[in-house]
Amino acid sequence: MPEKHIVLKHCDFVDPDDMSTYLDRDGFRALERAKETMTEQEVIEQVKASGLRGRGGAGFPCGLKWELARNAENGQKFVICNADEGEVGTFKDRYILENDPFTLIEGIVIASYAIGAQQAYIYLRQEYHYLLDRLRNAISQVAERGFLGTLKIDIVEGAGAYICGEESALMESIEGKRGEARFRPPFPPEKGLFGKPTIINNVETLMNIPPIISNGPDWFNVIGTDGSKGTKVFSVSGDVGKPGVYELV
């Protein structure tokens, strides 16, 4: 099975503590293209046409989720990046956060622009506390360069509860409550965080957004399978010859 780096394109090539190394590799060009040449709905249409599905497990069409939140008439809206990677033996999101926080942030800003959100959250697994300063530093550098605009990105640390990887329990946790799953419907794009329209995408999903906007949906749509476009990132560990993180078609 061939490797193709889309999500991991900049890992090991940028300094995760120095935004200038990301800019040198055309970082934030996708965001500029989205804001300067596309309406919010056009961004959503690009994501829909790409065929990108959520990489968190459910596989819901990413662009459709964004459109539902965009069309919801309920005032303030939120974007949440789910970085609560709790599955046994899984460390792909950790690898991304360690090596390339800037693409993730760019994906969050594009998502926020598309649905009209002014507040975003990264929900960080408690065991990844050591990455907190790195993420804060990356967000600060992006803000200083003006790429956040009026968007605010906050980091909320989990409390080590596996259930908080589930999106509704995650929202309960951000709200300061015990992390327990909610009854659904309503679903987050209609009534999510603090009762407002919310999109929740995991780290890997959001990492696909800048390359889709940069290269166009047709470029992405021809990669992968009929039912799942693009690549998939895997963690490989245990009694194997070559443990690590792999991005496969």
Backbone torsions as a table, in degrees:
resi	resn	phi	psi	omega
1	MET	NA	124.1	-173.0
2	PRO	-75.5	146.7	172.1
3	GLU	-88.0	143.3	174.1
4	LYS	-146.7	119.4	-174.9
5	HIS	-92.9	110.3	170.1
6	ILE	-114.5	-59.3	177.5
7	VAL	-64.4	-40.8	-175.2
8	LEU	-95.6	14.4	-173.2
9	LYS	-53.9	-41.7	-174.3
10	HIS	-96.8	-8.6	179.9
11	CYS	-62.6	134.9	-177.6
12	ASP	74.6	0.9	178.3
13	PHE	-117.4	-15.0	175.6
14	VAL	-116.1	155.1	172.8
15	ASP	-87.4	114.1	-175.9
16	PRO	-64.8	-9.3	178.6
17	ASP	-104.8	3.0	-175.9
18	ASP	-136.9	104.5	-175.8
19	MET	-63.5	-26.8	-178.0
20	SER	-60.8	-30.4	178.9
21	THR	-69.7	-28.1	175.8
22	TYR	-76.5	-39.9	177.5
23	LEU	-63.3	-34.0	178.1
24	ASP	-64.5	-19.8	178.6
25	ARG	-106.5	33.2	177.3
26	ASP	67.6	26.5	176.1
27	GLY	-61.5	141.2	179.5
28	PHE	68.6	9.3	171.9
29	ARG	-68.4	-35.0	178.7
30	ALA	-64.5	-42.7	177.8
31	LEU	-62.2	-44.2	178.4
32	GLU	-61.3	-41.8	178.7
33	ARG	-62.8	-43.6	-178.7
34	ALA	-61.6	-47.7	-174.7
35	LYS	-76.1	-30.9	-174.8
36	GLU	-90.8	-25.1	-173.5
37	THR	-124.4	-5.1	-176.3
38	MET	-129.8	145.5	167.1
39	THR	-77.9	169.4	177.9
40	GLU	-58.4	-44.1	-179.2
41	GLN	-66.2	-34.5	178.1
42	GLU	-66.0	-35.5	174.9
43	VAL	-62.4	-45.9	179.1
44	ILE	-60.8	-41.7	179.7
45	GLU	-63.1	-36.2	177.0
46	GLN	-63.4	-43.7	-179.7
47	VAL	-67.1	-40.6	177.8
48	LYS	-61.9	-46.5	-177.5
49	ALA	-66.2	-24.7	-179.6
50	SER	-69.0	-25.8	-177.0
51	GLY	82.3	10.4	-179.9
52	LEU	-62.8	128.1	173.6
53	ARG	-111.1	153.8	179.7
54	GLY	-58.3	137.9	-177.8
55	ARG	-96.3	11.8	-178.3
56	GLY	-86.4	-7.4	178.1
57	GLY	133.2	-41.7	-176.5
58	ALA	-76.9	-27.9	177.7
59	GLY	70.7	27.2	179.8
60	PHE	-71.9	139.8	179.6
61	PRO	-56.5	121.4	-173.2
62	CYS	-62.3	-48.2	-178.2
63	GLY	-62.7	-35.9	178.2
64	LEU	-65.8	-41.0	177.2
65	LYS	-59.7	-44.7	179.0
66	TRP	-62.4	-41.5	-177.9
67	GLU	-64.6	-40.0	178.2
68	LEU	-60.4	-42.0	179.1
69	ALA	-70.6	-39.7	179.5
70	ARG	-60.8	-40.0	-176.6
71	ASN	-83.5	-10.9	179.9
72	ALA	-69.2	132.2	-178.4
73	GLU	-102.8	85.1	-177.0
74	ASN	-151.6	43.2	173.2
75	GLY	66.1	-129.4	-175.8
76	GLN	-60.1	145.8	179.9
77	LYS	-130.2	156.1	-175.7
78	PHE	-130.7	150.9	169.2
79	VAL	-118.3	132.7	177.6
80	ILE	-124.4	129.2	170.1
81	CYS	-95.9	118.6	179.4
82	ASN	-84.9	102.8	176.7
83	ALA	-112.5	31.7	177.7
84	ASP	-99.1	75.9	-174.4
85	GLU	-86.2	96.9	-172.5
86	GLY	-111.7	-3.4	-178.0
87	GLU	-66.6	140.0	-178.1
88	VAL	-59.2	130.1	176.9
89	GLY	79.8	5.3	-177.7
90	THR	-101.2	130.5	-179.4
91	PHE	-148.4	19.9	-178.8
92	LYS	-67.3	-42.7	179.6
93	ASP	-66.0	-38.1	176.5
94	ARG	-58.8	-44.2	179.6
95	TYR	-60.5	-42.5	179.3
96	ILE	-64.3	-47.1	-179.0
97	LEU	-62.6	-36.6	179.2
98	GLU	-67.3	-36.6	-168.0
99	ASN	-107.2	-23.5	-175.9
100	ASP	-153.0	71.7	177.4
101	PRO	-71.7	-18.2	-172.3
102	PHE	-74.0	-40.1	175.8
103	THR	-62.3	-39.6	177.8
104	LEU	-60.1	-47.0	-179.6
105	ILE	-62.8	-41.2	177.8
106	GLU	-60.9	-41.7	176.8
107	GLY	-62.1	-40.1	178.2
108	ILE	-63.8	-42.5	-178.4
109	VAL	-66.6	-40.5	178.2
110	ILE	-63.7	-44.3	178.2
111	ALA	-60.6	-41.5	-179.9
112	SER	-65.6	-40.8	176.1
113	TYR	-61.0	-43.1	-175.2
114	ALA	-64.9	-38.0	-177.3
115	ILE	-99.2	-6.7	179.2
116	GLY	83.6	35.7	-180.0
117	ALA	-95.8	143.3	175.7
118	GLN	-110.5	-2.2	-179.5
119	GLN	-136.9	130.1	177.0
120	ALA	-130.2	154.9	178.8
121	TYR	-130.9	143.5	165.1
122	ILE	-107.6	117.1	178.9
123	TYR	-93.7	105.0	-170.3
124	LEU	-98.2	128.8	177.0
125	ARG	-54.9	136.4	-175.4
126	GLN	-58.9	-35.4	179.4
127	GLU	-68.3	-12.3	177.5
128	TYR	-98.7	24.4	-178.8
129	HIS	-54.2	-34.0	-177.8
130	TYR	-63.8	-14.7	178.3
131	LEU	-92.1	-3.5	-174.9
132	LEU	-59.6	-48.5	-178.9
133	ASP	-64.1	-36.7	179.1
134	ARG	-63.5	-43.7	179.7
135	LEU	-67.0	-42.3	178.5
136	ARG	-62.1	-40.9	178.6
137	ASN	-63.6	-41.8	179.5
138	ALA	-64.1	-45.4	179.1
139	ILE	-61.5	-41.8	-179.8
140	SER	-62.1	-43.2	179.2
141	GLN	-64.5	-41.0	178.8
142	VAL	-63.9	-41.2	179.0
143	ALA	-64.7	-42.2	-179.0
144	GLU	-63.1	-31.2	179.0
145	ARG	-82.7	-4.6	175.5
146	GLY	87.4	7.4	-175.9
147	PHE	-79.5	-17.0	177.5
148	LEU	-79.8	-24.3	-175.6
149	GLY	61.8	-127.6	179.6
150	THR	-92.3	2.3	-179.2
151	LEU	-75.2	139.2	174.2
152	LYS	-113.7	129.2	177.1
153	ILE	-114.6	119.6	177.1
154	ASP	-111.8	153.1	176.8
155	ILE	-109.3	128.6	175.6
156	VAL	-116.6	126.5	178.7
157	GLU	-88.3	137.8	174.4
158	GLY	-72.3	176.0	-177.4
159	ALA	-116.9	23.6	177.3
160	GLY	82.1	13.5	-179.0
161	ALA	-92.8	121.1	-178.2
162	TYR	-59.8	-35.5	-176.4
163	ILE	-61.5	-23.8	-176.4
164	CYS	-74.2	-3.5	169.1
165	GLY	-73.8	-18.8	174.7
166	GLU	-77.6	134.8	-165.7
167	GLU	-60.8	-38.5	-177.7
168	SER	-74.5	-36.2	175.1
169	ALA	-66.0	-36.2	176.7
170	LEU	-60.3	-43.8	178.9
171	MET	-65.3	-39.4	176.1
172	GLU	-58.2	-41.5	-179.4
173	SER	-64.9	-43.9	178.1
174	ILE	-61.0	-34.7	179.6
175	GLU	-75.8	-0.3	177.8
176	GLY	87.1	14.1	-179.1
177	LYS	-102.5	173.4	174.1
178	ARG	-66.4	136.6	-177.4
179	GLY	-73.5	95.5	177.9
180	GLU	-133.8	143.2	-178.5
181	ALA	-65.4	143.3	177.7
182	ARG	-92.0	157.3	169.5
183	PHE	-72.7	142.7	178.3
184	ARG	-137.2	145.3	2.9
185	PRO	-70.3	170.9	3.4
186	PRO	-74.7	154.7	179.2
187	PHE	-95.5	158.8	-174.2
188	PRO	-52.9	-40.0	179.9
189	PRO	-60.9	-21.1	177.2
190	GLU	-96.3	-46.6	-177.3
191	LYS	-148.6	98.8	-174.7
192	GLY	-120.5	-116.6	-177.7
193	LEU	-62.6	127.7	-177.8
194	PHE	53.4	27.8	177.9
195	GLY	77.5	10.6	-176.9
196	LYS	-108.3	157.5	178.3
197	PRO	-56.5	132.1	-172.6
198	THR	-143.4	136.0	168.5
199	ILE	-109.3	138.6	178.3
200	ILE	-124.0	117.4	175.5
201	ASN	-126.6	146.3	179.1
202	ASN	-82.5	175.4	-174.7
203	VAL	-56.5	-49.9	-176.0
204	GLU	-61.7	-40.2	179.4
205	THR	-59.5	-50.3	-176.2
206	LEU	-67.1	-26.2	177.6
207	MET	-66.4	-22.3	179.0
208	ASN	-79.1	-18.1	-171.6
209	ILE	-66.2	-51.9	179.9
210	PRO	-56.6	-45.3	178.1
211	PRO	-65.0	-31.2	176.6
212	ILE	-65.1	-44.6	-179.9
213	ILE	-67.5	-37.7	-179.3
214	SER	-69.1	-42.7	-171.4
215	ASN	-102.1	-12.8	179.2
216	GLY	93.1	153.2	-176.3
217	PRO	-66.5	-31.4	-178.8
218	ASP	-65.0	-37.4	176.7
219	TRP	-59.5	-43.1	-177.4
220	PHE	-76.2	-36.1	-171.8
221	ASN	-66.2	-22.4	-179.3
222	VAL	-87.4	-3.2	179.1
223	ILE	-97.5	142.7	176.3
224	GLY	94.8	-152.2	-177.1
225	THR	-110.5	173.0	179.4
226	ASP	-60.3	-37.8	-176.6
227	GLY	-91.2	-13.0	-177.7
228	SER	-149.0	102.4	-176.5
229	LYS	-80.9	153.2	177.6
230	GLY	91.3	-162.0	-178.6
231	THR	-103.9	176.3	173.3
232	LYS	-137.6	135.4	179.8
233	VAL	-96.8	133.9	-177.4
234	PHE	-124.9	145.0	170.3
235	SER	-98.6	130.4	179.3
236	VAL	-123.2	122.1	-179.1
237	SER	-147.6	178.2	179.2
238	GLY	96.9	-151.5	-175.8
239	ASP	-83.7	70.2	-178.9
240	VAL	-130.8	160.3	-177.4
241	GLY	-73.1	-35.8	-175.7
242	LYS	-132.9	77.2	176.5
243	PRO	-66.2	155.1	178.1
244	GLY	154.5	-162.3	179.3
245	VAL	-115.8	128.2	-175.7
246	TYR	-128.7	140.5	176.1
247	GLU	-113.5	115.7	-172.2
248	LEU	-120.2	153.9	177.0
249	VAL	-83.4	NA	NA
